[in-house]
Amino acid sequence: MTISLTAEALDLRQFLMNGDHVVLGQACGEPSTLIDALIAQGSTIGDLNAFIATSFSGQFTPETAASFRLSSMGAIGALRSMTKAGALDVIPVHVSQVGPLITAGIIRCDVAMIQVSPADEQGNHSCGLISDYVRAAVEKARLVIAEVNEAVPFTFGEMIPASAIDVAIHVNRAPVEVAPAKIGETDEAIARHCASYIGDGSVIQTGVGAVPDAILRQLHDRKDLGVHSGMLGDGLVDLVEAGVITNARKEIDAGVSINGALIGTKRLYDWAHRNPAMRMTPTSYTHDAGVLGQLSRLVSINSALEVDLTGQVNAEQTGAAYMGGTGGQVDFVRAGARSPGGASLIVLAASAKGGTLSKIVPSLSGPVTTARTEVDVIVTEFGAAELKGQTLAERTRRLIAIAHPDFQEELARAAHTIQTRGY
């Protein structure tokens, strides 16, 4: 039987035990009220550990998380400050692996803290703004504490039955929002190159941020675009309302945008509420190779911190600074590159730090997130380098051509050995 409480009446000491591992809903699906309670009461419980894949709330700081150990799949969103302070344990993992790792007990889940919408007439709560690994955590946990939020949209797809919830905390609190990023000239230039790969009937996968938003703005003259993505932002709404996104030509899920996370503002959330044109699904569907393999004209768009002259991609760490994460990049890179009529685009600005640092580099300063054997197209504001099927020597030439002109001569010297011997 579900215990229903107000936020003020919640005493975690009644439910959590010393040594518990807590898995939290992530991104804009963060259960903010439950996180507040964990921060305020964690020190009274004992040796707690918490896992959250990404966080945008800003609730976690080295000070607020001092009473428990926090782990994540990367320094994504507001978690970057935690890695700088050495207060975050990073698990290198694809987002599609999080659910299976929870199920296998490798990412331990004693307690699931999630945010859901109010229940429908059948007593089912929707996952609201985040689906990905929520169901896996609910099924594995000894205890499920749900923040039932009146302000969260009821989205179709993954449902959590009321019977699966042990403790329900009823709130009416604005969920976490991520405002659209400011789009600059570099973002617009990158977007124009990317848009040339997206034709009528294409199925798009993208993230959120300035470049993805800029790309979506370039697509208003397209017809019958589809969506199959791990996350979506406010830019989706513009294209749906303009009649550009119809999902009419998809081989599967015709007429429906498939998504795992809504990351945006109230405008997006209001659009998603009880909207049959969108379905929230777990990563076992959004990122599954068998599912993605059924889609033609799939164009995946992902970002990088740096790319080396052979096409290796680093999306995680620059030097000692852990700045990103693996996310769903590899799953969608493979799918886009193999999709008939599709493409996989890795996008990045050609330089950083006011133009003093090239992001096309002789060798990576951090880990290889996506191997050069998987890479299809690299895009900067200076053009697109199609690398699939090209020799190492030809890759260096194509990548230098889209590097910032100030660094091309230096990169050419670094590439000389590869170009002369061919490897």
DAVEN-V79763 format. One record per helix or strand of 3 or more residues. SS is the DSSP state (alpha for helix, beta for strand). FROM is the first residue (numbers start at 0). TO is the last residue. If there is no record, write none. Layout:
((SS | FROM | TO) (SS | FROM | TO))
This chain:
((beta | 2 | 5) (alpha | 11 | 13) (beta | 20 | 23) (alpha | 26 | 28) (alpha | 31 | 43) (beta | 47 | 50) (beta | 67 | 71) (alpha | 79 | 83) (beta | 87 | 89) (alpha | 94 | 102) (beta | 110 | 115) (beta | 123 | 125) (alpha | 133 | 139) (beta | 142 | 148) (beta | 158 | 160) (alpha | 161 | 163) (beta | 166 | 170) (alpha | 184 | 194) (beta | 202 | 204) (alpha | 209 | 216) (beta | 224 | 227) (alpha | 234 | 240) (beta | 256 | 258) (alpha | 265 | 271) (beta | 277 | 279) (alpha | 282 | 285) (alpha | 288 | 291) (beta | 297 | 302) (beta | 305 | 307) (alpha | 328 | 337) (beta | 342 | 346) (beta | 376 | 379) (beta | 382 | 385) (alpha | 391 | 400) (alpha | 404 | 420))
